[in-house]
Amino acid sequence: MNLAARRQRHSPCIGVCKLDEASGLCLGCARTGDEIGAWAGMGEAARDAIWQQLPERFKALAVRVRLLPSTSDEIQAWVAKTIEQRQGTWVVGPPGAVAEFPCRPDRDITVTIDEDGVTARAPDAIFRLNASDKLRAFAFDDDGPTVIGFPQVRATLSKVSTVTSLGADYDAVDVDHRSETLFDLGVDRRFSRFCVRTGNAELAAKLRGFIGQPWSAMMAGMGMDIIQHSPARVVETAQARIEVFAPIPPPGGKSPDGAHTHFLPQFLATGEEIPSTLELPSYAAPVAIFYPGKSPA
């Protein structure tokens, strides 16, 4: 991710405040002790000069995760650019319960950006990133994934471990879908949820029959109904969602080349909110992950 910051609205601190004895640089933000102490009183030009030195310092320290200087407006502009230029895949959700929105040259995608955020539409899915001045971007390695993060204190969703009806999906991107019923499958995560949404009365009635039961019971009891009807899958975090409309493949079938979801019990069992290789600072919750190039699957 390469964004030139117009104005630094946050410090590079990620809460790992320990100086490297050899270099004198902080192992979390790569600033010197003097720079950290003087930061609050620095002008924007001085802060910009330090930010510009940090990438090389991070390399020298072998620090893998680094907070980027990008403002929320710049993050949204960059997200729109990755989609417009078909540069990779956006992913929302925890390991084992994710939705993927691929951005490839052969896909028909339109992108809009406004005061409410970024919206990308394809025939098989919609990706939405909501605007917020609290969005932060974290980079991993050169040309590696970028994670959009959000303060944990603002990012917690209702942690659900059983099938739960959330009622009408008033947050649906398209108005036509807001009268349909959203069912949280209960993957027991703080910062994300995996749902199905349907306007089919028969399917909704069957799903209501499993309210209060774990997703495994629902899958055992009506998994083939889910595959047959292929309701929209909605995977969301506090600031992002992907709605997938593509048919669900049968057991043993191959995921479609376009947008799709993965619901994999063996990975859900880890309890992770984000892949362990992309661990964020303790104050940040994952919103969405961008994988440049090929799909992460």
C-alpha positions as CSV (number, residue, x, y, z in Angstrom):
1,M,0.0,0.0,0.0
2,N,1.5,3.3,-1.0
3,L,-0.3,6.4,0.1
4,A,1.2,9.9,0.5
5,A,-0.3,11.3,3.6
6,R,-1.8,14.8,3.2
7,R,-2.1,15.4,7.0
8,Q,-1.0,13.2,9.8
9,R,-3.9,12.8,12.2
10,H,-2.4,10.1,14.3
11,S,0.9,9.1,15.7
12,P,2.8,5.9,14.6
13,C,2.4,4.4,18.0
14,I,0.8,0.9,18.1
15,G,1.2,0.4,21.9
16,V,4.4,-1.6,21.7
17,C,6.6,0.9,23.6
18,K,10.1,-0.7,23.9
19,L,13.3,0.8,22.6
20,D,15.8,-1.5,20.7
21,E,19.1,-1.2,22.6
22,A,21.2,-1.4,19.4
23,S,19.4,1.2,17.3
24,G,17.6,3.3,19.9
25,L,14.4,2.9,17.9
26,C,11.1,1.9,19.3
27,L,10.2,-1.7,18.3
28,G,6.6,-0.7,17.8
29,C,6.7,2.6,15.9
30,A,10.4,2.8,14.8
31,R,10.8,6.4,16.3
32,T,13.6,7.4,18.5
33,G,13.0,8.3,22.1
34,D,13.5,11.9,21.4
35,E,11.0,11.8,18.5
36,I,8.4,10.2,20.7
37,G,8.9,12.8,23.4
38,A,8.7,15.7,21.0
39,W,5.8,14.3,18.8
40,A,3.0,16.2,20.5
41,G,4.6,19.6,19.9
42,M,5.8,18.9,16.4
43,G,4.4,20.7,13.3
44,E,3.1,18.7,10.4
45,A,6.2,19.1,8.3
46,A,8.4,17.6,11.0
47,R,5.9,14.7,11.5
48,D,5.8,14.1,7.8
49,A,9.6,13.9,7.7
50,I,9.6,11.2,10.4
51,W,6.8,9.2,8.7
52,Q,8.9,9.2,5.5
53,Q,11.8,7.6,7.3
54,L,9.8,4.9,9.1
55,P,9.6,2.3,6.2
56,E,13.4,1.9,6.1
57,R,13.6,1.8,9.9
58,F,10.9,-0.9,10.1
59,K,13.0,-3.0,7.6
60,A,16.1,-2.6,9.7
61,L,14.2,-3.6,12.8
62,A,12.5,-6.6,11.0
63,V,9.2,-5.3,12.2
64,R,6.4,-7.0,10.3
65,V,3.3,-5.1,11.1
66,R,3.3,-1.3,10.8
67,L,0.7,1.4,11.1
68,L,0.5,3.5,8.0
69,P,0.1,7.3,8.1
70,S,-3.0,7.4,5.9
71,T,-6.0,9.4,6.9
72,S,-9.4,7.9,6.7
73,D,-10.1,9.8,3.5
74,E,-6.9,8.5,2.0
75,I,-7.8,4.9,3.0
76,Q,-11.1,5.1,1.3
77,A,-9.5,6.5,-1.8
78,W,-7.0,3.7,-1.8
79,V,-9.7,1.1,-1.3
80,A,-11.6,2.4,-4.3
81,K,-8.4,2.4,-6.4
82,T,-7.6,-1.2,-5.6
83,I,-11.0,-2.2,-6.9
84,E,-11.0,0.2,-9.9
85,Q,-7.6,-1.1,-11.0
86,R,-8.5,-4.7,-10.3
87,Q,-5.5,-5.2,-8.0
88,G,-6.4,-8.1,-5.7
89,T,-9.1,-9.5,-3.3
90,W,-11.0,-8.0,-0.4
91,V,-11.9,-10.3,2.4
92,V,-14.2,-9.8,5.4
93,G,-14.7,-12.3,8.2
94,P,-12.6,-14.5,10.6
95,P,-10.7,-17.6,9.5
96,G,-13.2,-20.3,8.5
97,A,-16.2,-17.9,7.9
98,V,-15.2,-15.4,5.3
99,A,-16.5,-13.7,2.2
100,E,-14.2,-12.8,-0.7
101,F,-14.7,-10.1,-3.2
102,P,-12.1,-10.6,-6.0
103,C,-11.1,-7.6,-8.1
104,R,-9.8,-9.0,-11.4
105,P,-9.7,-7.5,-14.9
106,D,-12.4,-9.9,-16.2
107,R,-14.9,-8.9,-13.5
108,D,-17.7,-6.4,-14.1
109,I,-17.4,-4.1,-11.1
110,T,-18.5,-0.5,-10.5
111,V,-17.2,1.6,-7.6
112,T,-18.6,4.6,-5.9
113,I,-17.1,6.7,-3.1
114,D,-19.1,9.3,-1.1
115,E,-19.3,10.7,2.3
116,D,-20.7,7.4,3.6
117,G,-17.9,5.3,2.3
118,V,-16.9,3.1,-0.6
119,T,-19.3,0.7,-2.4
120,A,-18.2,-1.8,-5.0
121,R,-20.9,-3.7,-7.0
122,A,-20.6,-6.8,-9.1
123,P,-23.3,-9.2,-10.4
124,D,-22.5,-11.7,-7.7
125,A,-21.7,-9.5,-4.7
126,I,-21.4,-6.1,-3.1
127,F,-18.5,-4.9,-0.9
128,R,-19.0,-1.9,1.4
129,L,-16.6,0.0,3.6
130,N,-18.2,2.6,5.8
131,A,-16.6,5.9,6.3
132,S,-15.1,6.7,9.7
133,D,-12.3,9.0,10.9
134,K,-11.2,6.1,13.2
135,L,-10.2,3.8,10.3
136,R,-6.5,2.8,10.3
137,A,-4.4,0.8,7.8
138,F,-1.8,-1.7,8.8
139,A,0.8,-3.1,6.3
140,F,2.5,-6.5,6.5
141,D,5.7,-7.0,4.6
142,D,6.5,-5.4,1.2
143,D,3.6,-6.1,-1.2
144,G,1.9,-8.2,1.4
145,P,-1.7,-7.9,2.8
146,T,-3.1,-4.7,4.2
147,V,-5.5,-4.8,7.0
148,I,-8.0,-2.0,7.7
149,G,-8.5,-1.8,11.4
150,F,-10.8,0.0,13.8
151,P,-10.6,0.6,17.6
152,Q,-11.7,-2.5,19.5
153,V,-13.8,-0.4,21.9
154,R,-16.0,0.7,19.0
155,A,-15.8,-2.5,16.9
156,T,-17.5,-5.1,19.2
157,L,-20.6,-6.8,17.7
158,S,-23.0,-8.9,19.7
159,K,-21.1,-12.1,20.2
160,V,-23.5,-14.9,19.3
161,S,-22.8,-18.6,19.5
162,T,-26.2,-19.9,18.3
163,V,-28.4,-19.3,15.3
164,T,-30.1,-15.9,15.9
165,S,-32.6,-13.9,13.9
166,L,-31.5,-10.3,13.5
167,G,-34.8,-9.3,11.9
168,A,-34.9,-7.2,8.7
169,D,-31.5,-6.3,7.3
170,Y,-31.7,-2.6,7.5
171,D,-28.0,-2.3,6.8
172,A,-28.4,-4.0,3.4
173,V,-26.6,-1.9,0.8
174,D,-29.5,-2.1,-1.6
175,V,-32.9,-0.9,-0.4
176,D,-34.7,-3.8,-2.1
177,H,-33.0,-6.2,0.3
178,R,-33.8,-4.4,3.6
179,S,-37.1,-6.2,4.1
180,E,-35.4,-9.6,4.0
181,T,-34.6,-11.4,7.2
182,L,-31.0,-11.7,8.4
183,F,-30.0,-14.8,10.4
184,D,-26.7,-14.8,12.3
185,L,-25.3,-18.3,12.2
186,G,-23.4,-17.8,15.5
187,V,-19.7,-18.2,14.8
188,D,-18.9,-16.8,18.3
189,R,-16.7,-13.9,17.3
190,R,-16.4,-10.4,18.9
191,F,-15.6,-8.4,15.7
192,S,-17.5,-10.2,12.9
193,R,-20.6,-12.2,12.0
194,F,-21.5,-14.6,9.3
195,C,-25.1,-14.5,8.3
196,V,-27.6,-15.6,5.7
197,R,-30.3,-13.4,4.4
198,T,-33.5,-14.5,2.8
199,G,-36.9,-13.3,1.6
200,N,-38.1,-16.8,1.1
201,A,-40.8,-17.5,3.7
202,E,-40.3,-21.3,3.7
203,L,-36.5,-21.1,4.2
204,A,-36.9,-18.4,6.9
205,A,-39.4,-20.6,8.8
206,K,-36.9,-23.5,8.7
207,L,-34.1,-21.3,10.0
208,R,-36.3,-20.0,12.8
209,G,-36.7,-23.6,13.9
210,F,-33.0,-23.7,14.7
211,I,-32.9,-20.4,16.7
212,G,-30.9,-21.0,19.9
213,Q,-29.1,-24.0,18.5
214,P,-25.5,-24.0,17.3
215,W,-24.8,-23.6,13.6
216,S,-23.6,-27.3,13.5
217,A,-27.1,-28.4,14.3
218,M,-28.6,-26.2,11.7
219,M,-26.2,-27.4,9.1
220,A,-26.9,-31.0,10.0
221,G,-30.7,-30.4,9.9
222,M,-31.1,-28.2,6.8
223,G,-27.7,-27.8,5.2
224,M,-29.1,-29.1,1.8
225,D,-31.9,-26.6,2.0
226,I,-29.4,-23.8,2.4
227,I,-27.5,-25.1,-0.7
228,Q,-30.7,-25.5,-2.7
229,H,-32.0,-22.0,-1.9
230,S,-28.5,-20.3,-1.9
231,P,-29.6,-17.3,0.2
232,A,-27.4,-14.3,0.2
233,R,-24.5,-14.6,2.6
234,V,-23.7,-11.5,4.5
235,V,-20.3,-11.3,6.3
236,E,-19.8,-8.1,8.2
237,T,-17.6,-6.3,10.7
238,A,-18.2,-3.0,12.5
239,Q,-17.3,-1.0,9.3
240,A,-17.4,-3.4,6.4
241,R,-19.6,-6.0,4.8
242,I,-19.6,-8.3,1.8
243,E,-22.9,-9.6,0.5
244,V,-22.6,-12.6,-1.8
245,F,-25.3,-13.7,-4.1
246,A,-23.5,-16.5,-6.1
247,P,-24.9,-20.0,-5.8
248,I,-23.5,-22.2,-3.0
249,P,-21.6,-25.2,-4.5
250,P,-22.7,-28.7,-3.4
251,P,-20.6,-30.7,-0.9
252,G,-17.2,-31.4,-2.5
253,G,-18.0,-28.8,-5.2
254,K,-15.6,-26.0,-6.3
255,S,-16.1,-22.4,-5.2
256,P,-17.0,-20.1,-8.1
257,D,-14.2,-18.0,-9.6
258,G,-16.0,-14.8,-8.6
259,A,-17.2,-13.7,-5.2
260,H,-17.9,-16.5,-2.7
261,T,-17.9,-17.5,0.9
262,H,-16.1,-20.1,2.9
263,F,-17.6,-21.8,5.9
264,L,-15.0,-24.2,7.2
265,P,-15.4,-25.8,10.7
266,Q,-11.8,-26.8,11.0
267,F,-10.7,-23.2,10.8
268,L,-13.5,-21.8,12.9
269,A,-12.3,-24.1,15.7
270,T,-9.2,-22.0,16.1
271,G,-11.3,-19.1,17.5
272,E,-9.2,-16.6,15.7
273,E,-10.6,-13.2,14.7
274,I,-7.9,-12.8,12.0
275,P,-5.2,-15.1,10.6
276,S,-2.4,-15.4,13.1
277,T,0.1,-14.1,10.5
278,L,-1.8,-10.8,10.4
279,E,-2.1,-10.1,14.1
280,L,-2.9,-6.5,14.8
281,P,-1.9,-4.3,17.8
282,S,-4.1,-5.0,20.8
283,Y,-6.2,-1.9,20.4
284,A,-7.3,-2.6,16.9
285,A,-10.0,-4.9,15.5
286,P,-10.0,-6.2,11.9
287,V,-12.4,-4.6,9.5
288,A,-11.3,-6.0,6.1
289,I,-8.2,-7.5,4.6
290,F,-6.8,-6.7,1.1
291,Y,-4.7,-9.4,-0.5
292,P,-2.8,-8.1,-3.6
293,G,-2.7,-10.3,-6.6
294,K,-4.4,-13.7,-6.4
295,S,-7.2,-14.7,-4.1
296,P,-5.9,-15.8,-0.6
297,A,-7.8,-19.2,-0.9
